[in-house]
Amino acid sequence: MEVTVAMLISAICISICYTAYALVGDYYKAFAHKNETVDRLLSLRHVIQADFTKSKNILRSSDGFTLAQDSIFIHYQFAEKGILRKLGEVHTDTFDLKFALLETYFEQVEALEADTIDQVRFTVFLDKQFPVKMQFDKYYSAQDLFK
């Protein structure tokens, strides 16, 4: 009888430990997924900000915008599966992020056609209920605009 009671208590302890292990494992997976998404978002922010700073001109396109640097054109394409950064024909970076509401402006007026822009706004979703609004500005000199 004592052996049966001891086995019953050990079975209960093992089932509690297994359940706790599964809960911690699920929590860790969700935490790691959230961290990966935030890392992609921060990488996207850093890359776009660096490209905006280095660019001489930014043009609106039908599916995003194109940054003209010295001899390089960088095209940002906003597609269903994420945001693509195409460095000419040489290299493409993919940011697997859901986005919405791509808006482009020039001097506070929304730019809907292929033309020069100085502001880009869009919303990125970390998960279904947590939107992050992003805005990038380009400050042109008069010399840049008259070229």
N, C-alpha and C positions, 0 to 999 in steps of 0.2 A: 504494500500500500504506500509506503514511504517513497519507494522508487517511482511509482506512478505519479504521485504528487510532485516530486522533483522534476520529472520529465514534463509534466504539464506546465509548471512554472517556467522552466527553461524554454519551452515552445512559445509561451506568451512573450517572454523577454526577446527571443529571436525574432518574432513577428513584429514587435515594436521597433526593434533596431532596424529591421529591413524596411519598414515603412518610413522611418525617419531618414534613412539613407536615400530612399527614392525621392522623398520631398526635397532634401538638400540637393540632390542631383538635378532635379527639375528646376529648382531655384537658380542653381549655378548656370544651367544652360540658358535660361531666360536672361540672366545677368550678363553672360558672355555675348549673347546676341545683341542686347541693347548697347553694350560697349562697342561692338563692331560697327553698329549703325552710327553711333555718335562719332566714332573715329572716321568713318567715311564722310560724314557731314563736315567735320572739322577739316579734313583733307581737301574737300571740295571748296570750302570757304577760303582756305589758304591759297590754293592754286588759282582760283578766280581772282582773288585780291592781288596776287603777284602778277598775273597776266594783265589786269586792269592797270596796274602801276607802270608796267613796262610798255604797254601799247601806245601807239601814236594816234590810232583811230579805231573806233568800234562801230561796226555796221550791223544793222538789223537784217536778219534773213528770215526765210519763211518758217524755219523750224528752230530758230535760236538766234545766235549772234556770232559775228566773226570779229576777231581782234587782229589788227594789222600792226605788227612790230617791224623792226628794221627790214628784214628780208623774209620774214616768216609770217604766215597766216595761221591763226589758231581758231578753229570753229567749234563752238559749243552747240551741240544738237540735243534738244529736249525730246526724247522718245518715250514710248510707253514703258519700256523696260528699264529706263534710267536716263542718266545724263551722260552724254559722250563728249569727250574732249579730243578733237582730232588735230594733231600737229602736222599739218600738210598731209602728205601721203605716207609719211614715215611712221607715225606712232598714234595710237588711239588709247586713251584712258577711259575706263568705264566706271561710273559711280552708280552703283545699284541702289538708287534712292527713288522713292515715289515723290512726285512733285505735282504742283498745280499752279495755275494762274501766273504764267510767264507774262510779265509786263515790261515794255521798254519805253523809255521817255527821252526826249530831247528838250531841254529847257522847260521842264514841267509839263510838256504836252506829250500825250501818248503817241508813240511812233508805231504805226501799223504797217508801214511799207518798208522796203529795203532802203534805209537811209541811215545817216549818222545818228548815234544815240549817246547819251551821257549818263544814263541810269538804267539799271536792270533790277527788277524785283520778281521774286517768285517765292513760293512756299514749299518746303520740304517736310515730309511726314516721317517722324521717327517711328511711330507706330500709328495705328488707325485713329487715335484720339489725341495725338500730341504734335500739332503743326509748329514748324519753326519758320518764321518769316526771314528772308534774306534780302539784303539790298546792297548793291555795289554801285559806286559813283565814280565817274571819270571827270576830272577837271581839265578842260582844254585851255590852252593859251590861244590868244588871237592868231598867232602864227600857225598853230596847228589847224585851226579851222579854215584858214584861207589857202592852204596848200591844195 
